[in-house]
Amino acid sequence: MFLTPASFIPILIFSVVVLIIVLSVVLSRKNIVLRKLAKFKHNRISQFRNNELTKVTGKVLEVETPFVAPFSKRPCVAYIFKIQQRVSTGKSSHWKTLVKKEDIQDFFIEQRGDLVMVKPSMQSSNFYSFMVEDQSIRSGTFKDPSPEFKKVLDEYGVDSETWLGFNKTLKYTERILEIGETITVGGIAKWKVLNEPINGHNYSKIAALESGPKQKLIITDHPKAVTPLDRRL
């Protein structure tokens, strides 16, 4: 049976749609991070070997005064948040980003009493990360923004109403690495001599995960990054 041009077009359209869906999943930031981490070796912090590609799963601890997330008010070492508005253009609509802010600071990972230092940098872009969405809140035509949401909108100069007095359709999303949260980080293992002891820890040297010219730090709080082997380490 031969396909006519007319019957071939729907098949072609279907194939293109399937391909787009598959690529969007494969190339999603989450899946890229998980694939990258799969190439790193698991190790206890105490068993670090210099210059070996290593990943560690443990709890986040602060090095300095942590950030405070704008909406949840939770202490964290990294955050990404966005305020978006639903806007219409003819027959279609999309989310327009009004505010987007992100930051990250040095932090420790604690694993069974051992510490590893991680030094990500926004300036040098020495890390690649995926953070799970922790908060999402909306307002719209028939839904006023909550007092907490309104406070965040006011802080960043976003009006919740149109000039006619109707509620705008707004969305706030927040992703953080919270103090005490379990995360996984991959990088180049190093041992660092300490010039001064860390408060509360009597160490002369400390393990670190670092980036390199061809290797970024890989950071995520996604549960799929935690393997059964991680739980045994």
N, CA and C of each residue as an Amber inpcrd file, in Angstrom:
protein
   699
   0.8530000  -1.2000000   0.0000000   0.0000000   0.0000000   0.0000000
   0.8830000   1.2420000   0.0000000   0.6200000   2.1370000  -0.9570000
   1.4240000   3.3410000  -1.0800000   0.7290000   4.5160000  -0.3990000
   1.5420000   5.3610000   0.2420000   1.0030000   6.5490000   0.8840000
   0.8900000   7.6810000  -0.1170000  -0.2770000   8.2850000  -0.1610000
  -0.4700000   9.4620000  -0.9980000   0.0450000  10.6840000  -0.2580000
   0.3430000  11.7770000  -0.9720000   0.7950000  13.0000000  -0.2870000
  -0.1750000  13.4600000   0.7660000  -1.4810000  13.3080000   0.5060000
  -2.4910000  13.7700000   1.4650000  -2.4530000  12.9590000   2.7480000
  -2.2140000  11.6410000   2.6500000  -2.1760000  10.7930000   3.8400000
  -0.8380000  10.8840000   4.5630000   0.1920000  11.3080000   3.8440000
   1.5250000  11.4140000   4.4440000   1.6360000  12.6190000   5.3820000
   0.9200000  13.6910000   5.0660000   1.0230000  14.9290000   5.8550000
   0.6280000  14.7250000   7.3200000  -0.5200000  14.0700000   7.6330000
  -0.8590000  13.8510000   9.0500000   0.1980000  13.0270000   9.7940000
   0.7550000  12.0280000   9.0970000   1.7960000  11.2020000   9.7230000
   3.0250000  12.0430000  10.0310000   3.3870000  12.9110000   9.0820000
   4.5390000  13.7860000   9.2730000   4.3120000  14.7330000  10.4570000
   3.1070000  15.3170000  10.5250000   2.7790000  16.2360000  11.6240000
   2.8360000  15.5030000  12.9560000   2.2580000  14.2900000  13.0020000
   2.2790000  13.4920000  14.2330000   3.7110000  13.1750000  14.6550000
   4.5570000  12.8130000  13.6980000   5.9580000  12.4740000  14.0000000
   6.7140000  13.6680000  14.5570000   6.4630000  14.8440000  13.9690000
   7.1230000  16.0610000  14.4390000   6.6990000  16.3820000  15.8720000
   5.3980000  16.2480000  16.1590000   4.8930000  16.5230000  17.5130000
   5.5290000  15.5670000  18.5220000   5.5880000  14.2710000  18.1760000
   6.1990000  13.2780000  19.0690000   7.6660000  13.5980000  19.2940000
   8.3720000  13.9600000  18.2300000   9.7900000  14.2930000  18.3390000
  10.0010000  15.4920000  19.2630000   9.1600000  16.5080000  19.1340000
   9.2710000  17.6970000  19.9840000   9.0580000  17.3300000  21.4460000
   8.0610000  16.4770000  21.7070000   7.7800000  16.0500000  23.0920000
   8.9610000  15.2690000  23.6640000   9.4970000  14.3360000  22.8730000
  10.6320000  13.5230000  23.3370000  11.8420000  14.3950000  23.6230000
  12.1430000  15.3280000  22.7120000  13.2910000  16.2100000  22.9030000
  13.1170000  17.1120000  24.1140000  11.8820000  17.5930000  24.3430000
  11.6420000  18.4690000  25.4920000  11.8840000  17.7400000  26.7990000
  11.5800000  16.4310000  26.8270000  11.8290000  15.6320000  28.0350000
  13.3110000  15.3370000  28.1920000  13.9240000  14.8500000  27.1050000
  15.3470000  14.4700000  27.1510000  16.2330000  15.6680000  27.4680000
  15.8920000  16.8270000  26.8940000  16.7310000  18.0110000  27.0530000
  16.2730000  18.9170000  28.1810000  15.3440000  18.4540000  29.0210000
  14.9240000  19.2560000  30.1650000  16.0930000  19.4140000  31.1330000
  16.1080000  20.5270000  31.8460000  17.2090000  20.8080000  32.7700000
  17.3440000  19.7080000  33.8320000  16.2000000  19.2390000  34.3260000
  16.2230000  18.1800000  35.3370000  16.9400000  16.9460000  34.8130000
  16.5610000  16.4790000  33.6250000  17.1500000  15.2540000  33.0860000
  18.6130000  15.4300000  32.6980000  18.9740000  16.6170000  32.2420000
  20.3870000  16.8710000  31.9360000  21.2280000  16.7590000  33.2060000
  20.7410000  17.3620000  34.3050000  21.4670000  17.3030000  35.5820000
  21.5770000  15.8630000  36.0700000  20.4920000  15.1040000  36.0190000
  20.5210000  13.7150000  36.4860000  21.4730000  12.8650000  35.6460000
  21.5030000  13.1050000  34.3310000  22.4330000  12.3480000  33.4780000
  23.8800000  12.7110000  33.7890000  24.1370000  13.9930000  34.0120000
  25.5030000  14.4120000  34.3440000  25.9630000  13.7720000  35.6560000
  25.0930000  13.7690000  36.6680000  25.4650000  13.2100000  37.9660000
  25.7130000  11.7070000  37.8960000  25.0610000  11.0280000  36.9620000
  25.2300000   9.5780000  36.8340000  26.6710000   9.2070000  36.4700000
  27.4300000  10.1610000  35.9420000  28.8140000   9.8950000  35.5330000
  29.8090000  10.0580000  36.6820000  29.3250000  10.6050000  37.8330000
  30.2230000  10.8460000  38.9570000  30.2740000   9.6280000  39.8800000
  31.4010000   9.4820000  40.5750000  31.5850000   8.3570000  41.4880000
  31.0580000   8.7050000  42.8770000  30.3310000   7.7510000  43.4920000
  29.8940000   7.9180000  44.8790000  31.0960000   7.7300000  45.8070000
  31.1400000   8.5050000  46.8760000  32.1950000   8.3220000  47.8670000
  31.7810000   8.9130000  49.1960000  32.2260000   8.2920000  50.2710000
  32.1330000   8.9500000  51.5700000  33.0690000  10.1540000  51.5500000
  32.7150000  11.1730000  52.2890000  33.5560000  12.3660000  52.3320000
  34.9500000  12.0230000  52.8460000  35.0250000  11.1350000  53.8350000
  36.3200000  10.7710000  54.4210000  37.2130000  10.0120000  53.4420000
  36.6240000   9.5150000  52.3480000  37.3820000   8.7270000  51.3780000
  37.6610000   9.4940000  50.0740000  37.5190000  10.8230000  50.1370000
  37.7950000  11.6400000  48.9460000  39.2160000  11.4240000  48.4500000
  39.3740000  11.3730000  47.1230000  40.6800000  11.3300000  46.4900000
  40.8350000  12.5770000  45.6320000  41.9310000  13.2710000  45.8050000
  42.1560000  14.5190000  45.0800000  41.9830000  14.3370000  43.5720000
  41.2530000  15.2760000  42.9810000  41.0550000  15.3860000  41.5290000
  40.1430000  14.3110000  40.9310000  39.4980000  13.5230000  41.7700000
  38.5660000  12.5210000  41.2670000  37.1640000  13.1260000  41.1440000
  36.4650000  12.8330000  40.0420000  35.0900000  13.2920000  39.8900000
  34.2090000  12.5420000  40.8850000  33.6270000  13.2710000  41.8060000
  32.9310000  12.6680000  42.9460000  31.6030000  13.3670000  43.1840000
  30.6110000  12.5990000  43.6320000  29.3420000  13.2060000  44.0430000
  29.0170000  12.8040000  45.4690000  28.3600000  13.7190000  46.1580000
  28.0220000  13.5320000  47.5700000  26.5600000  13.9040000  47.7820000
  25.8670000  13.0920000  48.5560000  24.5040000  13.4090000  48.9840000
  24.5060000  13.6390000  50.4840000  23.9330000  14.7490000  50.9150000
  23.8850000  15.0570000  52.3410000  23.0320000  16.2820000  52.6050000
  23.0930000  16.7770000  53.8210000  22.2630000  17.9110000  54.2240000
  22.9970000  19.2350000  54.0390000  22.2520000  20.2400000  53.6160000
  22.8040000  21.5800000  53.4090000  23.0160000  22.2690000  54.7510000
  24.2120000  22.8400000  54.9290000  24.5050000  23.6790000  56.0890000
  25.0770000  25.0040000  55.5850000  24.7870000  26.0640000  56.3050000
  25.2670000  27.3750000  55.8730000  26.7170000  27.6080000  56.2800000
  27.4290000  28.3810000  55.4750000  28.7710000  28.8580000  55.7990000
  28.6740000  30.2450000  56.4320000  27.7580000  31.0520000  55.9060000
  27.5320000  32.4090000  56.4000000  26.0360000  32.5960000  56.6440000
  25.6290000  33.8110000  56.9570000  24.2050000  34.0760000  57.1690000
  23.4180000  33.7040000  55.9240000  22.4540000  32.7800000  56.0350000
  21.7420000  32.3310000  54.8400000  20.7910000  33.3810000  54.2910000
  20.3950000  33.1890000  53.0370000  19.3400000  34.0090000  52.4490000
  18.0130000  33.6610000  53.1270000  17.0380000  34.5450000  52.9480000
  15.6640000  34.2510000  53.3750000  14.7820000  34.3460000  52.1290000
  14.1070000  33.2550000  51.7820000  13.2770000  33.2200000  50.5780000
  12.1500000  34.2460000  50.6790000  11.8590000  34.9830000  49.5960000
  10.8910000  36.0870000  49.6550000   9.4950000  35.6960000  50.1190000
   8.9690000  34.5670000  49.6390000   7.5990000  34.1940000  49.9860000
   7.5380000  33.2520000  51.1790000   8.2720000  32.1450000  51.1210000
   8.1960000  31.1460000  52.1900000   8.9110000  31.5830000  53.4640000
   9.8410000  32.5500000  53.3300000  10.6220000  33.0620000  54.4580000
  11.5220000  31.9950000  55.0770000  11.8490000  30.9710000  54.2990000
  12.7130000  29.9110000  54.8180000  14.1820000  30.2370000  54.5530000
  15.0680000  29.9140000  55.4940000  16.4960000  30.1560000  55.2830000
  17.0420000  29.1970000  54.2290000  17.8780000  29.7090000  53.3330000
  18.3690000  28.8940000  52.2350000  19.7350000  29.4070000  51.7810000
  20.4420000  28.5620000  51.0100000  21.7480000  28.9570000  50.4580000
  21.6490000  29.2730000  48.9710000  20.4850000  29.0060000  48.3790000
  20.2630000  29.3270000  46.9630000  18.7790000  29.5070000  46.7320000
  18.4510000  30.3940000  45.7940000  17.0390000  30.5820000  45.4510000
  16.9050000  31.0380000  44.0040000  15.7750000  30.7040000  43.4200000
  15.3350000  31.2440000  42.1360000  13.8490000  31.5240000  42.2900000
  13.4350000  32.7600000  42.0500000  12.0040000  33.0200000  42.0650000
  11.6180000  33.9070000  40.8910000  10.3640000  33.7140000  40.4390000
   9.8350000  34.4750000  39.3090000   8.4330000  34.9690000  39.6240000
   8.1330000  36.1790000  39.1640000   6.7690000  36.6990000  39.1520000
   6.3870000  36.8510000  37.6880000   5.2960000  36.2030000  37.2780000
   4.8760000  36.2130000  35.8810000   3.4280000  36.6710000  35.7590000
   3.1110000  37.2230000  34.6020000   1.7450000  37.6570000  34.3130000
   1.2540000  36.9760000  33.0400000   0.0140000  36.5000000  33.0990000
  -0.6000000  35.9010000  31.9140000  -1.0870000  37.0150000  31.0030000
  -0.5570000  37.0550000  29.7920000  -0.9450000  38.1080000  28.8450000
  -1.4680000  37.4700000  27.5710000  -2.4340000  38.1290000  26.9550000
  -3.0580000  37.6290000  25.7280000  -2.5310000  38.3890000  24.5260000
  -2.2910000  37.6660000  23.4520000  -1.8840000  38.2770000  22.1860000
  -2.7570000  37.6770000  21.1010000  -3.8770000  38.3280000  20.8230000
  -4.8150000  37.7880000  19.8330000  -5.5410000  36.5760000  20.3790000
  -5.3840000  35.4390000  19.6820000  -6.0730000  34.2090000  20.0800000
  -5.2730000  33.3700000  21.0720000  -4.0450000  33.7300000  21.3290000
  -3.2070000  32.9420000  22.2370000  -2.7990000  33.7790000  23.4490000
  -2.2340000  33.0980000  24.4330000  -1.7470000  33.7820000  25.6250000
  -0.4870000  33.0960000  26.1170000   0.2950000  33.7870000  26.9070000
   1.5280000  33.2210000  27.4320000   1.8690000  33.9020000  28.7510000
   2.8240000  33.2910000  29.4830000   3.2950000  33.8670000  30.7430000
   4.4740000  34.7980000  30.4530000   4.3170000  36.0550000  30.8070000
   5.3760000  37.0470000  30.6520000   6.0810000  37.2300000  32.0000000
   7.4030000  37.0670000  32.0140000   8.1600000  37.2120000  33.2500000
   8.3620000  38.6910000  33.5810000   7.8560000  39.0980000  34.7340000
   8.0030000  40.4750000  35.1950000   9.2230000  40.6450000  36.0890000
   9.4760000  39.6590000  36.9360000  10.6150000  39.6990000  37.8580000
  11.2240000  38.3050000  37.9120000  12.5350000  38.2260000  37.7920000
  13.2490000  36.9680000  38.0080000  14.5420000  37.2710000  38.7500000
  14.7270000  36.6200000  39.8670000  15.9420000  36.8240000  40.6610000
  16.4670000  35.4790000  41.1370000  17.7810000  35.3640000  41.1760000
  18.4070000  34.1510000  41.6970000  19.7550000  34.4990000  42.3110000
  20.1430000  33.6910000  43.2860000  21.4430000  33.8790000  43.9310000
  21.8350000  32.5810000  44.6120000  23.1160000  32.4480000  44.9010000
  23.6410000  31.2660000  45.5640000  24.8640000  31.6840000  46.3570000
  25.1350000  30.9870000  47.4490000  26.2950000  31.2930000  48.2820000
  27.0470000  30.0040000  48.6120000  28.2610000  30.1490000  49.1730000
  29.0270000  28.9830000  49.6170000  28.2140000  28.2150000  50.6500000
  28.3740000  26.8970000  50.6530000  27.6750000  26.1000000  51.6570000
  28.4360000  24.8090000  51.9460000  28.0540000  24.1640000  53.0410000
  28.5750000  22.8420000  53.3910000  27.5270000  21.7930000  53.0530000
  28.0110000  20.5800000  52.7660000  27.1560000  19.3970000  52.7900000
  27.6350000  18.5390000  53.9570000  26.7010000  18.1670000  54.8140000
  27.0370000  17.3130000  55.9630000  26.5690000  15.9000000  55.6820000
  27.5100000  14.9530000  55.8600000  27.2050000  13.5370000  55.6330000
  27.7700000  12.7310000  56.7880000  26.8780000  12.3020000  57.6790000
  27.2640000  11.4950000  58.8410000  28.3860000  12.1380000  59.6540000
  28.2500000  13.4260000  59.8870000  29.2110000  14.1380000  60.7250000
  30.3880000  14.7300000  59.9840000  30.6030000  14.3270000  58.7340000
  31.6840000  14.8910000  57.9170000  31.1460000  16.0370000  57.0710000
  32.0240000  16.9850000  56.7590000  31.6290000  18.1580000  55.9730000
  32.3920000  18.2240000  54.6650000  31.7160000  18.7240000  53.6330000
  32.3830000  19.0430000  52.3750000  31.9840000  20.4700000  51.9940000
  32.9610000  21.2510000  51.5850000  32.7300000  22.6410000  51.1970000
  32.3920000  22.7220000  49.7190000  31.3840000  23.5470000  49.3820000
  30.9970000  23.7810000  47.9950000  30.9660000  25.2890000  47.7710000
  31.6250000  25.7460000  46.6970000  31.7280000  27.1890000  46.4290000
  31.2110000  27.5130000  45.0280000  29.8900000  27.5160000  44.8540000
  29.3360000  27.9350000  43.5650000  29.4310000  29.4470000  43.4050000
  29.4690000  29.9110000  42.1680000  29.6180000  31.3420000  41.9230000
  28.7200000  31.7840000  40.7700000  27.8780000  32.7710000  41.0380000
  27.0560000  33.3390000  39.9720000  27.9340000  34.0770000  38.9660000
  28.9860000  34.7500000  39.4480000  29.8390000  35.5590000  38.5820000
  30.5780000  34.7110000  37.5540000  31.1590000  33.6000000  38.0080000
  31.9480000  32.7740000  37.0970000  31.1300000  31.6650000  36.4430000
  29.8530000  31.5380000  36.8470000  28.9720000  30.4940000  36.2860000
  29.6500000  29.1260000  36.3230000  30.1860000  28.7840000  37.5060000
  30.9370000  27.5340000  37.6360000  30.0650000  26.3600000  38.0690000
  28.7410000  26.5040000  37.9490000  27.8570000  25.4200000  38.3630000
  26.6780000  25.3050000  37.4020000  26.0860000  24.1130000  37.4060000
  24.8700000  23.8470000  36.6400000  23.9070000  23.1830000  37.6070000
  22.6910000  23.7130000  37.7370000  21.8180000  23.2280000  38.8010000
  20.3910000  23.0220000  38.3290000  19.6860000  22.2040000  39.0850000
  18.2380000  22.0860000  38.9640000  17.6670000  22.0290000  40.3660000
  16.7370000  22.9330000  40.6660000  16.0750000  22.9500000  41.9660000
  14.5830000  22.6850000  41.7850000  14.0620000  21.8030000  42.6020000
  12.6390000  21.4610000  42.5630000  11.8110000  22.6800000  42.9760000
  10.6700000  22.8710000  42.3200000   9.7830000  23.9770000  42.6820000
   9.1970000  23.7360000  44.0730000   9.3940000  24.6910000  44.9760000
   8.9280000  24.5580000  46.3600000   7.6270000  25.2970000  46.6230000
   7.4280000  26.4240000  45.9470000   6.2350000  27.2390000  46.1660000
   5.6820000  27.7080000  44.8290000   4.3540000  27.7280000  44.7260000
   3.6870000  28.2900000  43.5600000   2.3570000  28.8670000  44.0150000
   2.1230000  30.1280000  43.7030000   0.8880000  30.7830000  44.1230000
   0.4070000  31.6970000  43.0030000  -0.9190000  31.8060000  42.8610000
  -1.4800000  32.5910000  41.7640000  -2.5790000  33.5310000  42.2600000
  -2.8390000  34.5220000  41.4540000  -4.0140000  35.3720000  41.6270000
  -4.6300000  35.5590000  40.2500000  -5.9130000  35.9520000  40.2100000
  -6.5680000  36.1100000  38.9240000  -7.8530000  36.8990000  39.0410000
  -8.6440000  36.8580000  37.9860000  -9.8650000  37.6660000  37.9150000
 -10.7660000  37.4730000  39.1260000 -10.9630000  36.2190000  39.5370000
 -11.8520000  35.9300000  40.6560000 -11.0870000  35.4680000  41.8960000
  -9.7920000  35.7520000  41.9270000  -8.9740000  35.3280000  43.0760000
  -7.9920000  36.4340000  43.4380000  -8.2480000  37.0910000  44.5630000
  -7.3420000  38.1450000  45.0250000  -6.0250000  37.5280000  45.4820000
  -4.9180000  38.2540000  45.3270000  -3.6520000  37.7460000  45.8810000
  -3.7340000  37.6760000  47.4010000  -3.1650000  36.6280000  47.9750000
  -3.1400000  36.5030000  49.4330000  -2.3140000  37.6550000  50.0110000
  -2.4800000  37.9590000  51.3090000  -1.6660000  39.0260000  51.9100000
  -0.1650000  38.7910000  51.7400000   0.2580000  37.5220000  51.8400000
   1.6870000  37.2020000  51.6870000   2.1480000  37.4520000  50.2490000
   1.2960000  37.0540000  49.2840000   1.6230000  37.2700000  47.8770000
   1.6360000  38.7620000  47.5540000   0.6450000  39.4990000  48.0910000
   0.5490000  40.9400000  47.8540000   1.7850000  41.6570000  48.3910000
   2.3030000  41.1840000  49.5190000   3.4840000  41.8020000  50.1030000
   4.7020000  41.6340000  49.1890000   4.8360000  40.4410000  48.5960000
   5.9440000  40.1960000  47.6620000   5.7750000  41.0550000  46.4070000
   4.5530000  41.1300000  45.8850000   4.2940000  41.9590000  44.7020000
   4.6450000  43.4190000  44.9670000   4.2380000  43.9220000  46.1270000
   4.5360000  45.3160000  46.4740000   6.0410000  45.5410000  46.6050000
   6.7320000  44.5560000  47.1850000   8.1790000  44.6840000  47.3930000
   8.9190000  44.8460000  46.0720000   8.4020000  44.2100000  45.0140000
   9.0750000  44.2570000  43.7140000   8.3420000  45.1380000  42.7110000
   7.4430000  45.9750000  43.2160000   6.8090000  46.9860000  42.3850000
   5.8800000  46.4510000  41.3230000   5.2020000  45.3500000  41.6170000
   4.2650000  44.7590000  40.6590000   2.8360000  45.0650000  41.1080000
   2.0650000  45.7470000  40.2680000   0.6640000  46.0320000  40.5780000
  -0.1740000  44.7690000  40.3810000  -1.0410000  44.4820000  41.3420000
  -1.8760000  43.2830000  41.2570000  -3.1630000  43.5320000  40.4760000
  -3.4510000  44.8110000  40.1620000  -4.6820000  45.1490000  39.4500000
  -4.3840000  45.9360000  38.1750000  -5.3100000  45.8540000  37.2240000
  -5.2270000  46.6760000  36.0180000  -5.6960000  48.0930000  36.3540000
  -5.5500000  49.0020000  35.4090000  -5.9760000  50.3840000  35.6660000
  -7.4920000  50.4970000  35.8150000  -8.2190000  49.4320000  35.4010000
  -9.6750000  49.4130000  35.5710000 -10.0890000  48.8030000  36.9130000
  -9.0940000  48.3210000  37.6690000  -9.3930000  47.7590000  38.9810000
  -9.6230000  46.2610000  39.0050000  -9.4100000  45.5710000  37.8650000
  -9.5510000  44.1120000  37.8350000  -8.2340000  43.4470000  38.2420000
  -8.3410000  42.2710000  38.8590000  -7.1380000  41.5300000  39.2310000
  -6.3880000  41.0580000  37.9860000  -5.0810000  41.2120000  37.9810000
  -4.2600000  40.6180000  36.9380000  -4.0740000  39.1270000  37.2480000
  -3.8520000  38.3420000  36.2060000  -3.5280000  36.9260000  36.3980000
  -2.0210000  36.8250000  36.5970000  -1.6290000  36.6020000  37.8530000
  -0.2140000  36.6030000  38.2320000   0.1640000  35.2610000  38.8490000
   1.4290000  34.9320000  38.7110000   1.9480000  33.6770000  39.2700000
   3.3230000  33.9210000  39.8780000   3.5350000  33.3560000  41.0580000
   4.8430000  33.4100000  41.7180000   5.3290000  31.9830000  41.9160000
   6.5840000  31.7020000  41.5230000   7.1920000  30.3920000  41.7640000
   8.5240000  30.5790000  42.4800000   8.8130000  29.6420000  43.3640000
  10.0190000  29.7480000  44.1970000  10.7000000  28.3840000  44.2780000
  12.0010000  28.3860000  44.0400000  12.8400000  27.1830000  44.1640000
  14.0090000  27.5370000  45.0690000  14.2720000  26.7220000  46.0950000
  15.3500000  27.0320000  47.0330000  16.1230000  25.7710000  47.4230000
  17.3490000  25.9770000  47.9120000  18.1010000  24.9410000  48.6260000
  18.0550000  25.3370000  50.0900000  17.1610000  24.7030000  50.8110000
  16.8810000  25.0840000  52.1950000  17.9030000  24.4970000  53.1570000
  18.1860000  25.2270000  54.2370000  19.0740000  24.7130000  55.2730000
  18.4840000  23.4200000  55.8280000  19.2920000  22.3670000  55.8750000
  18.8390000  21.0690000  56.3640000  18.2740000  20.1540000  55.2990000
  18.0900000  20.6720000  54.0800000  17.5360000  19.8690000  52.9890000
  18.5950000  18.9170000  52.4370000  18.1480000  17.7420000  51.9880000
  19.0560000  16.7790000  51.3710000  19.2570000  17.1230000  49.9020000
  20.5100000  17.2740000  49.4960000  20.8300000  17.5850000  48.1050000
  21.9900000  16.7110000  47.6390000  22.2240000  16.7240000  46.3400000
  23.3520000  15.9920000  45.7640000  24.1990000  16.9660000  44.9500000
  25.5130000  16.8840000  45.1420000  26.4440000  17.7610000  44.4210000
  27.5680000  16.9170000  43.8420000  27.8890000  17.1830000  42.5780000
  29.0230000  16.5370000  41.9380000  30.0860000  17.5650000  41.5920000
  31.3470000  17.1690000  41.6970000  32.4420000  18.0710000  41.3670000
  33.7780000  17.3610000  41.4560000  34.8490000  18.1420000  41.4270000
  36.2050000  17.6000000  41.5280000  36.6030000  17.5800000  43.0020000
  36.9020000  16.3910000  43.5210000  37.2330000  16.2450000  44.9410000
  38.5870000  16.8690000  45.2480000  38.6430000  17.5900000  46.3720000
  39.8830000  18.2200000  46.8350000  39.9420000  18.1290000  48.3620000
  41.1520000  18.1530000  48.8820000  41.3640000  18.3290000  50.3260000
  42.0240000  19.6780000  50.5360000  41.4430000  20.5030000  51.4130000
  41.9210000  21.8550000  51.6610000  42.4420000  21.9830000  53.0920000
  43.6420000  22.5560000  53.2300000  44.1860000  22.8400000  54.5630000
  43.5350000  24.1180000  55.0820000  43.0840000  24.0900000  56.3210000
  42.4080000  25.2420000  56.9180000  43.3990000  26.1130000  57.6830000
  43.4000000  27.3880000  57.3760000  44.2180000  28.3260000  58.1410000
  43.5950000  28.6120000  59.5010000  42.2720000  28.5750000  59.5450000
  41.5430000  28.7710000  60.7890000  40.4970000  27.6720000  60.9150000
  40.2690000  27.1560000  62.1350000  39.2720000  26.0950000  62.3050000
  37.8660000  26.6070000  62.0300000  37.0070000  25.7150000  61.5770000
  35.6060000  26.0440000  61.3650000  34.8910000  26.0090000  62.7030000
  34.0680000  26.9960000  62.9350000  33.3460000  27.1000000  64.1980000
  32.5580000  25.8200000  64.4850000  32.8560000  25.1890000  65.6150000
  32.1520000  23.9710000  66.0070000  32.7620000  22.6950000  65.4650000
  33.8460000  22.8040000  64.6700000  34.4750000  21.6210000  64.0890000
  35.9950000  21.7460000  64.2150000  36.6000000  20.7790000  64.8480000
  38.0390000  20.8050000  65.1010000  38.7710000  20.0920000  63.9680000
  38.8040000  20.7240000  62.8040000  39.4520000  20.1390000  61.6380000
  40.6950000  20.9480000  61.2620000  41.7280000  20.2420000  60.7650000
  42.8870000  20.9310000  60.2160000  42.7840000  21.0200000  58.6890000
  41.9480000  20.1720000  58.1100000  41.6960000  20.2250000  56.6760000
  40.2500000  19.8160000  56.4240000  39.7610000  20.1790000  55.2430000
  38.3680000  19.8960000  54.9130000  38.2590000  19.4570000  53.4650000
  37.3090000  18.5650000  53.2110000  37.0440000  18.1300000  51.8470000
  36.2760000  19.2220000  51.1080000  36.4780000  19.2830000  49.8130000
  35.7670000  20.2580000  48.9890000  35.4050000  19.6290000  47.6500000
  34.3180000  20.1020000  47.0830000  33.9750000  19.7760000  45.7030000
  34.1240000  21.0610000  44.9050000  34.9450000  21.0170000  43.8470000
  35.2540000  22.2210000  43.0900000  34.9290000  22.0440000  41.6170000
  34.8830000  23.1520000  40.9210000  34.7430000  23.1460000  39.4630000
  36.1390000  23.2090000  38.8490000  36.2030000  23.0080000  37.5500000
  37.4660000  23.1220000  36.8270000  37.2310000  23.7520000  35.4740000
  38.2870000  23.9420000  34.6880000  38.1360000  24.5740000  33.3690000
  37.1240000  23.8730000  32.4720000  37.0170000  22.5450000  32.6010000
  36.0950000  21.7800000  31.7530000  35.0210000  21.0600000  32.5550000
  34.9330000  21.3730000  33.8410000  33.9560000  20.6820000  34.6820000
  33.2620000  21.6480000  35.6340000  31.9490000  21.7840000  35.4830000
  31.1790000  22.6100000  36.4080000  30.6960000  21.7770000  37.5910000
  30.4160000  22.4520000  38.6940000  29.7170000  21.8050000  39.7910000
  28.2980000  21.4660000  39.3240000  27.7980000  20.3100000  39.7220000
  26.4390000  19.8990000  39.3930000  25.6600000  19.8190000  40.7040000
  24.5690000  20.5680000  40.8030000  23.8450000  20.7080000  42.0760000
  22.3610000  20.4660000  41.8590000  21.7550000  19.6130000  42.7050000
  20.3110000  19.4180000  42.6270000  19.7550000  18.9150000  43.9520000
  18.4690000  19.2320000  44.1670000  17.7460000  18.6840000  45.3130000
  16.6770000  17.7030000  44.8500000  16.7770000  17.2460000  43.5920000
  15.7680000  16.3150000  43.0910000  15.9490000  14.9390000  43.7470000
  14.8730000  14.3420000  44.2400000  14.9760000  13.0390000  44.9220000
  15.5840000  11.9360000  44.0640000  15.4170000  12.0070000  42.7350000
  15.9530000  10.9620000  41.8670000  17.4750000  10.9460000  41.8250000
  18.0990000  12.0240000  42.3110000  19.5640000  12.0460000  42.3680000
  20.0890000  11.2210000  43.5260000  19.2140000  10.8860000  44.4830000
  19.6030000  10.0930000  45.6540000  19.3750000   8.6250000  45.3340000
  20.4480000   7.8690000  45.2050000  20.3550000   6.4490000  44.8620000
  20.4150000   5.5950000  46.1310000  20.0640000   4.2960000  46.0310000
  20.2120000   3.4180000  47.1930000  21.6310000   3.3950000  47.7530000
  22.6220000   3.5210000  46.8740000  24.0090000   3.5510000  47.3390000
  24.2620000   4.7930000  48.1750000  23.6830000   5.9410000  47.7670000
  23.8370000   7.1670000  48.5480000  23.3270000   6.9650000  49.9710000
  22.2390000   6.2570000  50.1250000  21.6280000   6.0690000  51.4410000
  22.4940000   5.2030000  52.3340000  23.3390000   4.3500000  51.7190000
  24.2040000   3.4640000  52.5170000  25.5000000   4.1480000  52.9130000
  25.8950000   5.1990000  52.1630000  27.1750000   5.8640000  52.4410000
  27.1050000   6.6740000  53.7290000
